[in-house]
């Protein structure tokens, strides 16, 4: 994303405005310099903001920014929607499928994987703060060996999947 150099301490409206400017002026501003690090420009603004501030956090702990993987994001999105549609909140769905099963069923090969889920957080900042204040969730975000990711967001159900190819 071309917002890569904006930091979390900027006003949220400024950051979202920058994202919109980047999208509208992509050819002029060469915003594709950060291509591969975030969701499509037509994605939920909360999702775009989350990926940016989460990758900023990874920068701050010495990890490389996670590369956006559209296939992983699709698995994450489907899990978020499934949790809403079938009224549950768990890493394992009612059919007994784990995040690893869902990745495998989607044909995604990986040598390492992890998943964070959240429910009810009012903003991208809040969900990241919640995960960073939970040792297990933070361990996934701060795991420098995980290099690709995808995020699903549906009716305040968040799924963040990480992989190492």
Buried (B, 14 or more C-beta within 10 A) or exposed (E): BBBBEBEBEEEBEEBBEBBEBBBEEBEEEEBEEBEEBBBEBEBEBBBBBBBBBBBBBBEEEEBEBBBBBEBBBBBBBBBBBBBBEEEEEEBEBEEEBBBBEBBBEEEBEBEEBBBBBBEEBEEBBBBBEBBBEBEEBBEBBBBEEBBBBBBBBBEBBBBBBBBBE
